[in-house]
């Protein structure tokens, strides 16, 4: 494995708050969760060796809604559906 350059910070060190990365530290502090690393994302970037982080941000304002139709019956088209409301 090649040596880590001064600009290449191990992701684990950022997540454990041992090291500060200007972008990843801010993202983690704002609720982003690391899902993994993406190899060969930007192959020409020597500082990251072509890797990128895959992050997830959960939208706390999102609420899943489910609907259930009682007594389902067949309809022939939208006009017939509209009369059932």
N, C-alpha and C positions, 0 to 999 in steps of 0.2 A: 504494500500500500504506500502511495507517495506521501511525502511529508505534507502537513497542513501549512498553508501559507498564512501570513499575518492577516490577510483579508478573508480567509476561510475559517469561519467559526463553527465548531461542532454544534449541531442543533440541540443535543442533549444539554450542553452547557447553558444555552439560552433558556431552555425550558426549566432548568433547575436554578435559574437566576445567578449562575456563577459568572456569566459573561453577558455583555450587552451587545446586541446586534441592532442597529438603528431601525430596521424595518420589523424584523420578527419580534423583538421585545415589545414594541408598541402593539402589534397585532395580538400577541398572546395576552397582554395586559387588558385588551379590549374584548376579551372573550373568544377569540379565535382558537380553535383546537387543531393541532397538527394531526393530519390523517396519514401522512407518509411523505416520501421523497419521490420526485419524478426525475429519473435519470435521462440524460440526453435531451433535456427540454430546450436548452440553449447551448449547443455544443461549442460555440465559439467563445463563450464566457469562461476564461481561464480562472478567474477568482472563485467561481462556484463549481468549477469542473463540469459545467453543463447542467448541474442539478437545479431543481426548483422545489419549493415546498408546496404540498397540497394541504390547504387549510379549509376548515369548516367553520362557518359562523351561524349559529342558531338564532333565528329571528324570534325573539321573545314575544313579539306582538302577533305572531302567527298562531291561529287556533284552528285545528282541523274540525270540520263540521260534517256530520253524517246525516243522511236523510233516508228514511224507510217509507216505502209506499205500502199502505195497507189495502187489501183487496185489489191486487193488480188485475187488470182486465185488458184485453187486446183492444187496440184502436186502429183505425184505418188511415189516419193522417193527422196533421197538426190541427186542422179545424175541429175535428172531433175531440182532440185533447183539450183544446181551448174551452170547449163547452163544459168540461168536467170541473173547472176551477170555481 
